[in-house]
Amino acid sequence: MSLFAWRWVQRKIPTDDILKIRGFSMASKCQCCDQEESFAHIFFSGHTATQVWSHFLAIDLAFSSPPILADGASKTGGNPEAIFKNACPSSYFGSCG
């Protein structure tokens, strides 16, 4: 899990948009919907990703004191990527754009 997390933070997960940047040519389609697969879509803006983030936000509201993710949601307007970055130490995102 830690290797995946490190690769995720560094945006080294081989999603279609990242593979295209590296020169691979392919038809891009999310496995959960018909939109183009991208790092942001898979982990933040896609319907399934939004449901997952909402689930964790509900858990955070129920069990955290103070609620870490909920506080981030109020500061970021509900943007899941911004919520995650707000809840995690900024050093994790040093090389992420």
C-alpha positions in Angstrom: 0.0 0.0 0.0 2.8 2.5 0.8 4.3 2.1 -2.7 0.9 2.8 -4.3 0.5 5.8 -2.0 3.9 7.2 -2.9 3.2 6.7 -6.6 -0.2 8.3 -6.2 1.3 11.4 -4.5 3.9 11.7 -7.2 1.3 11.1 -9.9 3.1 8.1 -11.2 0.0 5.9 -11.5 -0.2 4.9 -15.2 -3.6 6.5 -16.0 -4.4 7.1 -19.7 -3.6 10.8 -19.6 -0.2 10.1 -18.1 0.5 7.3 -20.6 -0.4 9.7 -23.5 2.1 12.2 -22.2 4.7 9.5 -22.3 4.0 8.8 -25.9 1.5 5.8 -25.8 -1.4 6.1 -28.2 -4.7 4.6 -27.1 -8.4 5.1 -26.9 -9.2 6.4 -23.4 -12.3 5.5 -21.5 -13.0 5.3 -17.8 -14.1 1.8 -16.7 -16.9 3.2 -14.6 -18.4 5.6 -17.1 -17.9 6.8 -20.7 -15.7 9.8 -19.9 -12.0 10.0 -20.8 -9.8 8.4 -18.1 -7.5 10.9 -16.4 -5.7 11.0 -13.0 -8.1 13.7 -11.8 -11.2 11.9 -13.1 -10.3 8.6 -11.5 -9.3 9.9 -8.1 -11.3 13.1 -7.7 -13.9 14.3 -10.2 -15.5 11.0 -11.6 -18.9 9.9 -10.2 -17.4 6.9 -8.4 -14.5 8.9 -7.0 -17.0 11.5 -5.7 -19.1 8.8 -4.0 -15.9 7.4 -2.3 -14.9 10.8 -1.1 -18.4 11.5 0.2 -18.3 8.2 2.1 -15.0 9.1 3.8 -16.3 12.6 4.5 -19.3 11.1 6.3 -17.0 8.8 8.3 -14.8 11.8 9.2 -17.8 13.8 10.4 -19.0 10.9 12.5 -15.7 10.0 14.2 -13.2 12.9 14.1 -13.0 15.6 16.6 -12.4 18.1 15.0 -13.5 16.6 11.6 -10.4 16.9 9.5 -12.0 16.4 6.0 -15.1 18.4 6.8 -13.0 21.3 7.8 -11.2 21.0 4.5 -14.5 20.8 2.7 -15.6 24.1 4.1 -12.3 25.8 3.2 -12.1 24.4 -0.3 -15.7 24.6 -1.5 -16.0 20.8 -1.5 -13.3 20.1 -4.1 -12.1 16.6 -3.2 -8.5 17.0 -4.4 -8.2 20.3 -2.4 -9.8 18.7 0.6 -7.2 15.9 0.6 -4.3 18.3 0.1 -5.6 20.4 3.0 -5.8 17.4 5.3 -2.4 16.1 4.5 1.0 17.6 5.2 2.1 19.9 2.3 5.4 18.1 2.0 3.6 15.1 0.4 2.6 17.3 -2.5 5.9 19.1 -3.2 6.4 17.8 -6.7 2.7 17.6 -7.7 1.5 20.4 -9.9 
